[in-house]
């Protein structure tokens, strides 16, 4: 603490020897090698502690005649800039800080919040915003965001469910994206020499940083979301299906219908669709409760799926012994 | 003997404590301790340590000084520690990303406050605010806003709700408790008077709702669910089904909680719990990479239903 105060108060760079003469706790006999070594160890440890806390320690010399490096802390670099939050803004920050379920992020958020309060911000712990997002992150989130910030390349093992063995991937990570509640990393895949995105939940084991900081530059103004979202744009529903369903049945299909025309024995549903296979699987799931009248592409898809379903569930005598 | 970790923690706390007290002259010690999340004893120990800290010279005018008035404390000399340390990269990331999440949450109130707060935090965080994290949550903004307005009214609601497990649309009266988003979906958590329990209603499955004249009054036993481990956490009372899953169907294990996966070369044997066997029948149709292995009655139901459905298409 005294070291911080001392280095904040000085404009000149102070050498280790000068600091030892001023700051209590560093008293020692510089002529005694053992005593001097103990001081140096303690001083190194304290400097490491300051860096760990994020205290910006500057190193330089007071004049061109000095051989020894000196230290100081620039007030401008040290202090949190003035921040004036209105009560509603402070409430939002307080809620944001409670969002994380992940222990590391939760601790970082609350120590960040503690600094804001030290700057005079009053946070109402009871505030709510109507909808609470529940946010979980995958273990790879921390290492990947750090690597993206430092612009360091990473390596990790990636498992796609359709493939048996995880494969080693090398990536220059541009950033991490939360898309529809799932986390992805977007970047330049060094092996494929192309832009790729990876789902964080499929990363197996640790993420290793492989290069030095500042090793690459993400493309200017890259829209990370668009890389992830590209594959799942809006679906055009141009197909028009007519499906008959039994009275009081197939509630899930009725919800899809643009129009329900009640009938004597069955009701008629008019459904708009994009992907016939998708709608066919929904209809097939209702078994004899639903029947496609048209168009033929949908009718054929349903028949095909039902036939496969029968074939796969035909009793096979010796296959499963129990 | 303190470990380096706790010593850094304590230094961080002390550096924060001076500006915190400086901004709140005359704050009761107990209130400050509660606010800072430390015990009163701990806070008093920290204050005693501050007393021997100060500027070189360490005379009466150099040391940090404070005045006590009963249980209240006021900093009278701050020795240059008048501002908190700036946000470190992890703190900036955690706050900025959380605010972006909030701003993106469909149906959230006070979006304007969130965006203003985000701008101010970003400006205070400087270079660090450029967090390499982008957020896009799904949205049926319009419907969520309508449901939220109804919840904000504090009235009980009448819901028309689709339950896929039983494939039925039901009418019920609920006492709203809160709204939340988990992963891809937004939910209304409410006390359901019909089932006499707390239920999560997925917003996209609320087909219609009306506001009643009576107020929302969840009973004392209405406790919110802990959804940090996911919304659907099947209990042991639910039936188990076993599936043989080809490569193209392995995604099931990423989307649904499964009990067991046996990886037998290319094919996986997946065991999962389902709320209802009829739901399982509907769910598994049209998934060419999935075959039901058990229980036997489910296999039989699937086959019988598919046969009966095919008969409808047989040429007359």
Contacts between the chains, C-beta under 8 A, distances in Angstrom:
chain1	res1	chain2	res2	distance
A	1	B	11	6.1
A	1	B	14	5.5
A	1	B	15	7.4
A	1	B	49	7.3
A	1	B	50	7.7
A	1	B	53	4.5
A	2	B	53	5.3
A	2	B	54	7.2
A	4	B	11	7.5
A	4	B	15	6.6
A	4	B	81	7.4
A	5	B	53	6.3
A	5	B	54	6.3
A	5	B	55	6.0
A	5	B	79	5.2
A	5	B	80	6.0
A	5	B	81	6.3
A	6	B	55	7.1
A	6	B	56	5.4
A	8	B	80	5.1
A	8	B	81	7.3
A	9	B	55	5.4
A	9	B	56	7.1
A	9	B	79	7.7
A	9	B	80	5.3
A	22	B	56	4.2
A	23	B	56	7.0
A	24	B	52	7.9
A	24	B	58	6.7
A	45	B	4	6.8
A	48	B	4	8.0
A	49	B	4	6.6
A	49	B	7	6.6
A	49	B	8	4.6
A	49	B	11	6.4
A	50	B	11	7.9
A	52	B	8	5.3
A	53	B	8	5.8
A	53	B	11	6.4
A	53	B	12	5.1
A	53	B	15	7.5
A	53	B	85	6.7
A	53	B	88	7.4
A	54	B	85	6.3
A	54	B	86	7.1
A	54	B	87	8.0
A	54	B	88	3.7
A	54	B	89	7.8
A	55	B	85	6.4
A	75	B	80	7.7
A	77	B	86	7.7
A	78	B	83	7.7
A	78	B	85	6.3
A	78	B	86	6.9
A	79	B	83	3.8
A	79	B	84	7.3
A	79	B	85	7.3
A	79	B	86	6.5
A	80	B	83	5.9
A	80	B	84	4.8
A	80	B	85	6.6
A	80	B	86	4.6
A	80	B	87	6.7
A	80	B	124	6.1
A	81	B	86	7.3
A	81	B	123	7.3
A	81	B	124	5.1
A	81	B	126	7.4
A	83	B	120	5.8
A	83	B	121	7.5
A	83	B	123	7.9
A	83	B	124	4.5
A	84	B	120	7.5
A	85	B	117	6.3
A	85	B	120	6.1
A	86	B	113	7.4
A	86	B	116	7.3
A	88	B	110	6.1
A	88	B	113	3.9
A	89	B	113	5.3
A	89	B	116	5.3
A	89	B	117	3.8
A	89	B	120	6.5
A	90	B	117	7.4
A	91	B	110	7.7
A	91	B	113	7.0
A	92	B	99	6.8
A	92	B	102	6.5
A	92	B	110	6.4
A	92	B	113	4.9
A	92	B	114	4.5
A	92	B	117	4.3
A	93	B	95	6.8
A	93	B	99	7.0
A	93	B	117	5.2
A	93	B	121	6.6
A	95	B	102	6.6
A	96	B	95	6.1
A	96	B	98	3.7
A	96	B	99	4.6
A	96	B	101	7.4
A	96	B	102	5.4
A	96	B	114	7.8
A	96	B	117	7.7
A	97	B	94	7.6
A	97	B	95	6.5
A	97	B	98	6.6
A	99	B	98	4.3
A	99	B	101	6.2
A	99	B	102	7.1
A	100	B	94	6.4
A	100	B	98	6.5
A	101	B	228	4.8
A	104	B	90	7.6
A	105	B	90	7.8
A	105	B	93	7.9
A	105	B	94	4.8
A	106	B	94	7.7
A	108	B	88	7.9
A	108	B	90	4.0
A	108	B	91	4.9
A	108	B	93	7.0
A	108	B	94	3.9
A	109	B	91	7.1
A	109	B	94	3.9
A	109	B	95	5.8
A	109	B	98	6.1
A	110	B	37	7.7
A	111	B	12	7.3
A	111	B	91	5.8
A	112	B	87	5.4
A	112	B	88	8.0
A	112	B	91	3.2
A	112	B	92	6.9
A	112	B	94	6.1
A	112	B	95	4.8
A	113	B	95	7.3
A	114	B	16	5.7
A	114	B	36	6.9
A	114	B	37	7.9
A	115	B	16	6.2
A	115	B	84	4.3
A	115	B	85	6.5
A	115	B	86	7.7
A	115	B	87	6.2
A	115	B	91	7.0
A	116	B	84	7.8
A	117	B	20	6.3
A	117	B	35	7.2
A	117	B	36	7.9
A	118	B	16	4.5
A	118	B	17	7.5
A	118	B	19	4.5
A	118	B	20	4.1
A	118	B	23	7.1
A	118	B	84	3.9
A	119	B	19	6.6
A	119	B	23	7.1
A	119	B	83	6.9
A	119	B	84	5.4
A	120	B	19	7.8
A	120	B	23	3.8
A	120	B	24	7.9
A	128	B	178	7.7
A	129	B	102	6.9
A	129	B	108	5.3
A	129	B	109	5.0
A	129	B	110	5.5
A	129	B	114	7.6
A	130	B	107	7.0
A	130	B	108	6.0
A	130	B	109	3.9
A	130	B	110	7.8
A	130	B	148	5.4
A	130	B	151	7.3
A	130	B	152	6.5
A	130	B	179	6.1
A	131	B	105	5.5
A	131	B	106	7.3
A	131	B	107	4.9
A	131	B	108	4.7
A	131	B	109	7.4
A	131	B	144	7.5
A	131	B	148	6.5
A	131	B	179	4.4
A	131	B	180	6.3
A	131	B	181	6.2
A	131	B	186	6.9
A	132	B	178	6.4
A	132	B	179	7.2
A	132	B	180	4.4
A	132	B	181	7.6
A	133	B	101	5.5
A	133	B	102	6.7
A	133	B	105	4.6
A	133	B	108	7.9
A	133	B	137	7.4
A	133	B	180	6.9
A	133	B	181	4.7
A	133	B	182	8.0
A	134	B	180	5.7
A	134	B	181	6.9
A	134	B	182	4.6
A	134	B	227	5.3
A	134	B	228	6.4
A	135	B	98	7.5
A	135	B	101	5.8
A	136	B	228	6.8
A	145	B	93	6.1
A	145	B	131	7.2
A	145	B	132	5.9
A	145	B	133	6.0
A	146	B	89	7.6
A	148	B	132	3.7
A	149	B	89	6.5
A	149	B	93	7.7
A	149	B	131	7.4
A	149	B	132	5.6
A	161	B	247	7.6
A	161	B	250	3.5
A	161	B	251	5.5
A	161	B	253	6.8
A	161	B	254	6.3
A	162	B	247	4.4
A	162	B	248	6.6
A	162	B	250	6.1
A	163	B	247	7.8
A	164	B	263	7.8
A	164	B	265	7.9
A	164	B	266	7.2
A	173	B	132	7.5
A	174	B	132	6.8
A	175	B	132	3.6
A	175	B	133	6.2
A	175	B	134	6.2
A	176	B	132	6.3
A	176	B	133	4.8
A	176	B	134	7.6
A	177	B	133	7.3
A	177	B	134	4.8
A	177	B	135	7.4
A	177	B	136	7.3
A	178	B	101	7.1
A	178	B	133	7.3
A	178	B	134	7.3
A	178	B	135	4.5
A	178	B	136	6.9
A	178	B	137	7.2
A	179	B	136	5.3
A	180	B	136	7.3
A	180	B	137	6.8
A	180	B	138	4.8
A	180	B	183	7.6
A	180	B	184	4.8
A	181	B	137	6.6
A	181	B	138	7.2
A	181	B	181	7.6
A	181	B	182	7.3
A	181	B	183	3.3
A	181	B	184	4.3
A	181	B	185	7.6
A	182	B	183	7.1
A	182	B	184	7.6
A	201	B	254	6.9
A	202	B	254	8.0
A	224	B	134	4.5
A	225	B	134	5.2
A	225	B	136	4.9
A	229	B	136	6.9
A	250	B	167	7.3
A	251	B	162	6.5
A	251	B	167	5.1
A	251	B	168	5.4
A	251	B	169	5.0
A	252	B	162	7.1
A	252	B	164	6.4
A	252	B	167	5.3
A	252	B	282	7.4
A	254	B	169	7.9
A	255	B	162	5.9
A	255	B	169	7.5
A	255	B	207	6.7
A	277	B	286	7.3
A	280	B	286	6.1
A	281	B	285	5.8
A	281	B	286	2.2
A	281	B	287	6.8
A	282	B	282	7.9
A	282	B	286	7.3
A	284	B	285	4.2
A	284	B	286	4.9
A	284	B	306	7.4
A	284	B	309	6.9
A	285	B	281	6.7
A	285	B	282	3.5
A	285	B	283	6.8
A	285	B	284	7.6
A	285	B	285	3.7
A	285	B	286	6.6
A	286	B	282	6.6
A	286	B	309	7.8
A	287	B	281	7.4
A	287	B	285	7.9
A	287	B	305	3.1
A	287	B	306	6.5
A	287	B	308	6.0
A	287	B	309	4.7
A	288	B	305	6.5
A	288	B	308	3.9
A	288	B	309	4.9
A	288	B	311	7.5
A	288	B	312	6.3
A	290	B	309	7.7
A	291	B	309	7.6
A	291	B	312	4.7
A	291	B	313	7.3
A	299	B	313	7.2
A	302	B	309	7.9
A	302	B	313	7.8
A	303	B	310	6.8
A	303	B	313	5.5
A	305	B	285	6.7
A	305	B	286	4.7
A	305	B	288	7.8
A	306	B	285	8.0
A	306	B	306	4.7
A	306	B	309	5.3
A	306	B	310	5.0
A	307	B	306	7.9
A	307	B	310	6.9
A	308	B	288	5.9
A	309	B	285	5.9
A	309	B	286	7.8
A	309	B	302	6.3
A	309	B	303	7.7
A	309	B	306	4.3
A	310	B	303	5.9
A	310	B	306	4.7
A	310	B	307	6.1
A	310	B	310	7.1
A	312	B	291	4.5
A	313	B	291	6.8
A	313	B	292	6.4
A	313	B	299	5.2
A	313	B	302	5.0
A	313	B	303	4.4
A	313	B	306	7.4
A	314	B	303	6.9
A	315	B	299	7.8
A	315	B	303	8.0
A	320	B	293	6.7
